[in-house]
Amino acid sequence: MNRVDIVYGGAQYSLAGRSIESIQTEISVAITAGTPYWLRVNSGGGRFEDAYLLIAPGIPFAVLNVKPEDGQDIDLDVDGVFGKDLL
């Protein structure tokens, strides 16, 4: 199963069973509409917990493809930044 991670406000969220392209399209349509949009994601690590991310112009976020099409896993925590308090 595909999993796409989203980094938003310094926290990591995920979406399962979606392609990165479908999420990019959903976000592009929302931004183009010019109205705030709430993207439903998973915030739980191991169990599903709904979280809703506000998608609007000026709010930064990143979409990460966890399992590329070649099937090889990638390390999202290359520099050890996930899970650390940066303040």
N, C-alpha and C positions, 0 to 999 in steps of 0.2 A: 504494500500500500504506500502511496506517495504521502509525504508529510512536508509541509511548507512552514517554516518558522518566520515569525514577524517580530522585529525588535521595535518597540514603541515606548517612548519615555524611559529608556534604559532597561526595560523589562522584556523578557522573551515570552512570546505566545506562539501557538501553533494552530494549524488547520490540517486535518487529515482528509485523505481522499480527494484532494483538489490538486489541480496543476497550477504551477506558478503563472502560466499564461491566463488561466481563468480568473485568478485573483487580480492580476494586473488589469484585465479587462473590466472587472467589477469596480476596481478603484478608479480607473480612468473614466468610466461612465459616471461614477459618483462625483468626481471632481468637475467634470464637464457640465453636470447639471447645475453646479453653483450653489447647492444647498448642503448643509452638514449631513453626513451619512455615518451610520453606526455599523461597523463591521463586526460580526459575531465570530469570536475566536475561542480557543481553549486556553485557559490559564493554569490548569492543573498539571502537575507532573506525576503521571501515573493514573489519574482519574480525571474525567472530563468535568471541568468547571467553566461555565460560561463567563466570558468577559466581552465587553463591547467597547471597541476602539473608535473614537471619533475621527473620521476621515474628513479633512477639510483643508483648503489651501493654507500653507504656512505651518502645518503640523508635520514634523519630520518622522518618518518611519522607514524601515528597511524590510524587504521580503527576501528570505533566504531559501534556496532550494536545497533541502536536506539530502535528498537522494537523487542525484543527477540521473539522466537517462541511461548512462553507461552502467548503472547499478552499483557503483562504488560509493561507499560512505565518505563524507567529508567531515573534517573536524571543525565545528563551529567555534570552538574555544581555543583557537590557535594561539592567541596571545594571553590566555588566562583571564580575560576581562569579564566573562559571564559569571555571575554569582558573587562578584566582589562589590563591596561598597566603595564607590568612587569618590565620595565626598570627604 
